[in-house]
Amino acid sequence: MISIYNDSSLPFEARIEAGKVLGDSQHPTALNAIAQAVSSGAALDITFMEESIKLLTKFRENPKAAEAMIQGMENIELKTNSLHMTLVRSLNKIRVEDQVLALLDLYEIAHANVERTDLLLAETLGAIGTEEVVPILVSIAKNPGLKIGVRNRAVEILGKKDPADVANAFAELLNDPATNLEVREFALKTMRGVKQENLILALLNTYNAGRNEYYSLLNTLLEALGNFDDPQVFKAIIQIGLTEDLPISLRKKAIESLGGLNNPNVIPRFLPLLSDAKNYTLHGSIVQMVGRLGKQDLYHEEIRRLAFTAHMKESQYIVP
């Protein structure tokens, strides 16, 4: 029965009937034979398919060859999925522990296959005409469901095209807020040196969008961090309050939030700011922080003295 089951020259129906007899026998040798056929994929004649595909490449000028290959990929995918579903459903009939482990392995294999297909697709698309392929490569690069490596590969292939032809595509990538930061950074590096006007504008928009995104994030963090009395949080808020490059509104918010963290030791870090007239807009926030910390009487005179110093420094530059 095993010999009939394994003989690929015999009709399919005869081999399956032999297999059914083996399955009903529950014999260990029968199990080994069927298990070997399934685990090795022996029932799939891959060699014939591969050789036929190679033969099709001899008809490179005939569009029917390409159509057949595409149709073949679709059919193979459908049959593979059908086979996978049969395997998964059949796993319900074996031990639970084996079932879970097998499903995890199957997931990893399927995931790897998808990514490998996407990578091969991106590389193949790189050899196709620019007008047809660029939108597809952009779509791959923007797809958050794909691995960064695959998306970056699509960007890299775009970068090998004529800059004049793909500048719009890169501008679209950079301007889309949904584009992953790492992909955006890779795109910037790939297009370094390109001087198309629309790409330069996209770079400026990317810079501004990134900066505004950062400020918005800091603002949200300040609202959340103000409720936590933690040394690291405390340090972060101080840093925001002292950083000159940040918007005044953020710095004021940070300074005022320090008043609620019950740590008067922070006051001396901010008082020197009052001696510079350019920090006048922070004066009210610093005074508010000192007051909330209950140290207004202690620092009242020093605050006045520092404000006077700032006034005198500024008046030196005022021409009568």
C-alpha positions in Angstrom: 0.0 0.0 0.0 2.8 2.4 0.8 4.5 1.6 -2.5 1.3 2.5 -4.4 0.7 5.6 -2.3 4.2 6.9 -3.1 4.3 6.0 -6.8 3.8 9.3 -8.7 3.4 7.4 -12.0 0.1 5.9 -10.9 -3.3 7.6 -11.2 -4.2 10.1 -8.5 -7.4 8.1 -7.5 -5.4 4.9 -7.0 -2.8 6.6 -4.8 -5.5 8.2 -2.6 -7.4 4.9 -2.2 -4.1 3.3 -1.0 -3.6 6.3 1.3 -7.1 5.8 2.9 -6.3 2.1 3.6 -3.0 3.3 5.3 -4.9 5.9 7.3 -7.5 3.3 8.5 -4.7 0.9 9.5 -3.3 3.2 12.2 0.0 1.4 11.6 3.2 3.3 12.6 4.8 2.6 9.2 1.7 4.0 7.5 1.9 7.1 9.6 5.5 7.6 8.7 4.8 7.3 5.0 1.9 9.8 5.0 3.7 12.2 7.4 6.7 12.2 5.0 4.5 13.0 2.0 2.8 15.9 3.8 5.9 17.4 5.5 8.0 17.3 2.3 5.3 18.6 0.1 5.9 15.6 -2.1 2.4 15.8 -3.7 3.2 19.2 -5.2 5.1 18.9 -8.5 7.2 22.0 -8.1 9.9 21.0 -10.5 7.5 20.8 -13.5 6.1 24.2 -12.6 9.5 25.8 -12.3 10.7 24.5 -15.6 7.5 25.6 -17.3 8.0 29.1 -16.0 11.6 29.2 -17.3 10.3 28.1 -20.7 7.8 31.0 -20.7 10.7 33.5 -20.4 11.7 32.5 -23.9 8.6 34.4 -25.1 9.6 37.7 -23.6 8.1 39.8 -26.4 4.7 38.2 -26.2 2.4 39.7 -23.6 0.6 36.4 -23.2 3.7 35.1 -21.4 3.5 37.8 -18.7 -0.2 37.3 -18.4 0.3 33.6 -17.8 2.9 34.3 -15.1 0.7 36.7 -13.3 -2.3 34.4 -13.6 0.0 31.6 -12.3 1.0 33.6 -9.3 -2.6 34.2 -8.5 -3.6 30.6 -8.9 -0.6 29.4 -6.9 -1.5 31.8 -4.1 -5.1 30.6 -4.1 -4.1 26.9 -4.0 -1.5 27.6 -1.3 -4.0 29.4 0.8 -6.5 26.5 0.3 -3.8 24.1 1.3 -2.9 26.1 4.4 -6.5 26.3 5.4 -6.8 22.5 5.1 -3.7 22.1 7.3 -5.0 24.6 9.9 -8.4 22.9 10.1 -6.8 19.5 10.3 -4.7 20.7 13.3 -7.9 20.8 15.3 -7.8 17.0 15.3 -4.4 16.7 16.9 -3.1 17.4 20.5 -3.7 21.0 21.7 0.0 21.6 22.5 1.1 20.5 19.0 -1.7 22.5 17.5 -0.6 25.8 19.2 3.1 25.3 18.3 2.2 24.4 14.7 0.0 27.5 14.3 2.8 29.7 15.6 5.3 28.2 13.2 2.7 28.6 10.3 2.2 32.2 11.2 6.0 32.9 11.1 6.3 31.2 7.8 3.3 33.0 6.3 4.6 36.4 7.6 8.0 35.7 6.1 6.5 34.8 2.8 4.5 38.0 2.6 7.5 40.1 3.3 9.7 38.2 0.9 7.0 38.7 -1.8 6.8 42.4 -1.1 10.6 42.7 -1.3 10.8 40.8 -4.6 7.8 42.8 -5.9 9.6 46.1 -5.1 12.8 45.0 -6.8 11.0 43.8 -9.9 9.0 47.0 -10.1 12.3 48.9 -10.1 13.0 47.5 -13.5 9.6 48.6 -15.0 8.9 51.9 -16.6 8.9 54.9 -14.3 5.4 56.2 -15.1 3.7 52.9 -14.3 5.8 51.8 -11.3 6.3 55.0 -9.2 2.8 55.1 -7.7 3.0 51.4 -6.7 6.4 52.0 -5.0 5.1 55.0 -3.2 2.1 52.9 -2.0 4.5 50.2 -0.7 6.7 52.9 1.0 3.6 54.4 2.7 2.1 51.1 3.9 2.4 50.9 7.7 1.6 47.2 7.6 4.9 46.4 5.9 8.3 46.0 7.6 10.5 49.1 7.6 13.1 47.2 5.5 10.7 46.5 2.7 9.3 50.1 2.7 12.9 51.5 2.7 13.7 49.2 -0.2 10.8 50.7 -2.2 12.2 54.2 -1.4 15.7 53.1 -2.4 14.4 51.9 -5.8 12.6 55.2 -6.2 15.8 57.0 -5.6 17.5 55.1 -8.5 15.0 56.5 -10.9 15.5 59.9 -12.7 15.2 62.6 -10.0 13.0 64.7 -12.3 10.6 61.8 -12.6 10.3 60.9 -8.9 10.5 64.2 -7.2 6.7 64.4 -7.0 6.6 60.9 -5.5 9.1 61.8 -2.8 7.3 65.1 -2.1 4.1 63.0 -1.6 5.9 60.7 0.8 7.4 63.5 2.8 4.2 65.5 3.0 2.0 62.6 4.1 1.8 62.8 8.0 1.1 59.0 8.0 4.5 58.3 6.6 6.6 56.5 9.2 9.4 58.7 10.7 12.1 56.2 9.8 10.9 55.9 6.2 10.7 59.7 5.9 14.3 59.9 7.2 15.4 57.3 4.7 13.7 59.2 1.9 15.5 62.4 2.9 18.9 60.6 2.8 18.1 58.9 -0.5 17.2 62.2 -2.2 20.1 64.2 -0.8 21.4 66.6 -3.4 18.3 66.7 -5.5 17.3 70.3 -6.3 13.8 70.0 -7.8 11.8 72.9 -6.5 8.8 70.8 -5.3 11.1 68.5 -3.4 12.8 71.4 -1.6 9.4 72.7 -0.7 8.5 69.3 0.6 11.6 69.2 2.7 10.7 72.6 4.2 7.2 71.3 4.9 8.6 68.2 6.5 10.8 70.3 8.7 7.9 72.5 9.8 5.5 69.6 10.2 8.1 67.7 12.3 8.7 70.8 14.5 5.0 71.4 15.0 4.5 67.8 15.8 7.3 67.9 18.4 5.9 71.0 20.0 2.4 69.5 20.1 3.9 66.4 21.7 5.7 68.5 24.4 2.5 70.4 25.1 0.6 67.1 25.7 3.4 65.7 27.8 3.4 68.8 30.0 -0.3 68.4 30.6 0.3 64.8 31.7 3.6 65.1 33.4 2.5 67.9 35.7 0.5 65.3 37.7 3.6 63.1 38.5 6.0 63.9 41.3 8.9 61.9 39.9 12.6 63.0 39.7 12.8 62.2 35.9 9.6 64.1 35.2 10.8 67.0 37.3 14.1 67.1 35.4 12.3 67.0 32.0 10.0 69.9 32.9 12.9 72.0 34.1 14.7 71.3 30.8 11.7 72.5 28.8 11.4 75.6 30.9 15.1 76.5 30.4 15.4 75.7 26.7 15.5 79.0 24.7 14.7 77.4 21.3 11.3 76.2 22.4 8.2 78.4 22.0 7.5 80.8 24.9 4.1 79.3 25.5 5.6 75.9 26.2 8.3 77.3 28.5 5.7 79.3 30.4 3.5 76.2 30.8 6.5 74.2 32.1 7.6 76.8 34.6 4.0 77.2 35.9 3.6 73.5 36.3 6.7 73.3 38.4 4.8 75.4 41.0 2.6 72.3 41.7 5.4 69.8 42.2 6.3 71.0 45.8 10.0 71.4 45.2 11.3 74.9 46.1 14.8 74.0 45.1 13.9 74.6 41.5 13.5 78.4 42.1 17.2 79.3 41.9 17.4 77.6 38.5 15.0 80.1 37.0 15.6 83.4 38.8 18.7 84.3 36.7 16.4 84.4 33.6 14.8 87.5 35.1 18.1 89.5 34.8 17.8 89.4 31.0 15.1 91.7 29.4 14.5 89.2 26.6 13.0 86.9 29.2 10.4 89.5 30.2 7.5 87.3 29.0 8.6 84.6 31.4 8.4 87.0 34.4 4.8 86.4 35.3 5.2 82.6 35.1 8.3 82.6 37.3 6.6 84.8 39.9 3.5 82.5 39.8 5.7 79.4 40.3 7.5 81.1 43.3 4.1 82.0 44.8 2.6 78.5 44.4 5.7 77.1 46.1 5.0 79.4 49.1 8.3 81.3 48.7 7.1 84.7 47.5 8.2 86.6 50.6 11.6 84.9 50.6 12.4 85.8 47.0 10.4 89.1 46.6 13.4 91.4 46.9 15.6 89.3 44.7 13.0 89.2 42.0 12.7 93.0 42.1 16.5 93.4 42.0 16.8 91.1 39.0 14.0 92.8 37.1 15.7 96.2 37.7 19.0 94.7 36.4 17.3 93.6 33.3 15.8 97.1 32.9 19.2 98.7 33.3 20.9 96.4 30.8 18.2 97.1 28.2 18.4 100.9 28.7 22.1 100.9 27.9 21.1 100.0 24.3 18.4 102.6 24.1 19.5 105.7 22.1 18.2 108.9 23.6 
